[in-house]
Amino acid sequence: MKRILVTGGTGYIGSHTVVELLQAGCEVTIVDNLSNSFRVVLERIASISGRVPDFIEGDIRDRAVMEAALKHSQAEAVIHFAGLKAVGESVEQPLKYYDNNVNGTLVLCEAMNACGVKKLIFSSSATVYGDAAAPYREDMPLGRATNPYGASKAMIERILEDQCIADSDWSVGALRYFNPIGAHASGLIGEDPQGIPNNLMPFISKVAVGQLPQLSIFGDDYDTPDGTCIRDYLHVGDLADGHAKALKALATPGYHVFNLGTGRGYSVKEMVETFQRVTGQAVPHVYAPRREGDLAEVWADASKAKRELGWSADTPLEKMMEDTWRWQSGNPNGYRG
Ligand SMILES: NC(=O)c1ccc[n+]([C@@H]2O[C@H](COP(=O)([O-])OP(=O)(O)OC[C@H]3O[C@@H](n4cnc5c(N)ncnc54)[C@H](O)[C@@H]3O)[C@@H](O)[C@H]2O)c1
């Protein structure tokens, strides 16, 4: 497949995937409403790949915009990153999350149906497993989501699976991401959270660059080797490559689910220590009580993606840290200059 429509393509994971697709010779059209990203990302993508992606500023909830984008791009498939992702905000404003994520996906799928485009890659999340015990396998039942963000991902998965059952021309790849970190090796694109970061890695790098005073490590009494929580961190470049490989799975109609993780976990303590060792930057940290809803261990069984897509996330943790720091130190204010 050569012509791809990418929703949310100026965001963190989307921008890395667009680079990957352009470098593989695909024609890419991005639709993004810039609610959590910046137009300058397009220039950065062009600097890296030598090609400028087509860009439409628009909202996935706008059916007319989505139909026009599908027709204009002559897309053969859609990679759907657009969504809101802040867990805490989703608890405070659930309607906003269900509207943007669930309703947005419904409108997108209606537009795709109307235009005869029936191949979709969806950004799902390990959160859909709920509080099951790691490692997570794709054939495990969806768990009970602990927040509206996670629930929106599980609902969308159900909708997409039902659509594949109802219309055998549809093929969907639901990619359940674990914890993407790192940045492009050029240092030109990376993760740029607004305000206080929700995730560990951008928090560490913002402390290191002096924008936040210290990191709070929530809980050191978990049943893990060093008492801190364990997560499965993968390089965003490996994740981008996973999308390119997953497009091939869409040749087979039906609903396909893949975990995208490394298959091993690192503790919060290990992450802080490795970052300090690799970058030489101090990360002042304190221990705080456990956060409600945090699980002790989350990591993937990543064997299905390896077996069926020929994909694995092999970038070493040290390289993930180096790339994070190159991006953060070169762009202390992210894309705001
Ligand atoms: N980053 C992670 O740790 C992680 C983990 C699991 C799943 N995901 C999912 O992957 C996807 C991409 O995540 P990301 O980290 O790149 O997030 P991001 O916020 O950087 O990118 C999402 C992009 O979607 C755009 N967007 C949001 N709502 C939109 C709408 N209604 N119409 C058009 N554009 C819209 C935003 O402006 C942004 O550019 C999201 O769906 C997210 O839930 C992310």
Ligand as a Chemical Component Dictionary entry (heavy atoms), coordinates in Angstrom:
data_LIG
# 
_chem_comp.id                   LIG 
_chem_comp.type                 NON-POLYMER 
_chem_comp.pdbx_formal_charge   0 
_chem_comp.three_letter_code    LIG 
# 
loop_
_chem_comp_atom.comp_id 
_chem_comp_atom.atom_id 
_chem_comp_atom.alt_atom_id 
_chem_comp_atom.type_symbol 
_chem_comp_atom.charge 
_chem_comp_atom.model_Cartn_x 
_chem_comp_atom.model_Cartn_y 
_chem_comp_atom.model_Cartn_z 
_chem_comp_atom.pdbx_ordinal 
LIG N1  N1  N 0  2.121   7.876  23.922 1  
LIG C1  C1  C 0  1.734   6.770  24.562 2  
LIG O1  O1  O 0  2.321   6.398  25.576 3  
LIG C2  C2  C 0  0.569   5.950  24.036 4  
LIG C3  C3  C 0  0.352   4.662  24.568 5  
LIG C4  C4  C 0  -0.723  3.909  24.090 6  
LIG C5  C5  C 0  -1.569  4.434  23.109 7  
LIG N2  N2  N 1  -1.341  5.686  22.634 8  
LIG C6  C6  C 0  -2.265  6.224  21.606 9  
LIG O2  O2  O 0  -1.536  6.514  20.435 10 
LIG C7  C7  C 0  -2.105  7.649  19.764 11 
LIG C8  C8  C 0  -1.006  8.660  19.503 12 
LIG O3  O3  O 0  -0.419  9.017  20.753 13 
LIG P1  P1  P 0  0.671   10.155 20.864 14 
LIG O4  O4  O 0  1.480   9.866  22.071 15 
LIG O5  O5  O -1 1.345   10.364 19.576 16 
LIG O6  O6  O 0  -0.279  11.390 21.202 17 
LIG P2  P2  P 0  -0.214  12.897 20.683 18 
LIG O7  O7  O 0  -1.165  13.683 21.521 19 
LIG O8  O8  O 0  1.192   13.373 20.577 20 
LIG O9  O9  O 0  -0.797  12.756 19.191 21 
LIG C9  C9  C 0  -2.187  12.702 18.937 22 
LIG C10 C10 C 0  -2.478  13.689 17.809 23 
LIG O10 O10 O 0  -3.870  13.635 17.505 24 
LIG C11 C11 C 0  -4.346  14.960 17.311 25 
LIG N3  N3  N 0  -5.779  14.936 17.614 26 
LIG C12 C12 C 0  -6.399  14.686 18.803 27 
LIG N4  N4  N 0  -7.730  14.723 18.652 28 
LIG C13 C13 C 0  -7.965  14.990 17.346 29 
LIG C14 C14 C 0  -9.154  15.161 16.569 30 
LIG N5  N5  N 0  -10.370 15.101 17.129 31 
LIG N6  N6  N 0  -9.037  15.422 15.246 32 
LIG C15 C15 C 0  -7.816  15.524 14.670 33 
LIG N7  N7  N 0  -6.666  15.383 15.342 34 
LIG C16 C16 C 0  -6.742  15.113 16.679 35 
LIG C17 C17 C 0  -3.515  15.821 18.257 36 
LIG O11 O11 O 0  -3.456  17.184 17.845 37 
LIG C18 C18 C 0  -2.147  15.138 18.167 38 
LIG O12 O12 O 0  -1.357  15.703 17.129 39 
LIG C19 C19 C 0  -3.224  8.144  20.653 40 
LIG O13 O13 O 0  -4.450  7.629  20.172 41 
LIG C20 C20 C 0  -2.902  7.540  22.008 42 
LIG O14 O14 O 0  -4.030  7.339  22.809 43 
LIG C21 C21 C 0  -0.291  6.446  23.057 44 
# 
loop_
_chem_comp_bond.comp_id 
_chem_comp_bond.atom_id_1 
_chem_comp_bond.atom_id_2 
_chem_comp_bond.value_order 
_chem_comp_bond.pdbx_ordinal 
LIG N1  C1  SING 1  
LIG C1  O1  DOUB 2  
LIG C1  C2  SING 3  
LIG C2  C3  SING 4  
LIG C2  C21 DOUB 5  
LIG C3  C4  DOUB 6  
LIG C4  C5  SING 7  
LIG C5  N2  DOUB 8  
LIG N2  C6  SING 9  
LIG N2  C21 SING 10 
LIG C6  O2  SING 11 
LIG C6  C20 SING 12 
LIG O2  C7  SING 13 
LIG C7  C8  SING 14 
LIG C7  C19 SING 15 
LIG C8  O3  SING 16 
LIG O3  P1  SING 17 
LIG P1  O4  DOUB 18 
LIG P1  O5  SING 19 
LIG P1  O6  SING 20 
LIG O6  P2  SING 21 
LIG P2  O7  DOUB 22 
LIG P2  O8  SING 23 
LIG P2  O9  SING 24 
LIG O9  C9  SING 25 
LIG C9  C10 SING 26 
LIG C10 O10 SING 27 
LIG C10 C18 SING 28 
LIG O10 C11 SING 29 
LIG C11 N3  SING 30 
LIG C11 C17 SING 31 
LIG N3  C12 SING 32 
LIG N3  C16 SING 33 
LIG C12 N4  DOUB 34 
LIG N4  C13 SING 35 
LIG C13 C14 SING 36 
LIG C13 C16 DOUB 37 
LIG C14 N5  SING 38 
LIG C14 N6  DOUB 39 
LIG N6  C15 SING 40 
LIG C15 N7  DOUB 41 
LIG N7  C16 SING 42 
LIG C17 O11 SING 43 
LIG C17 C18 SING 44 
LIG C18 O12 SING 45 
LIG C19 O13 SING 46 
LIG C19 C20 SING 47 
LIG C20 O14 SING 48 
# 
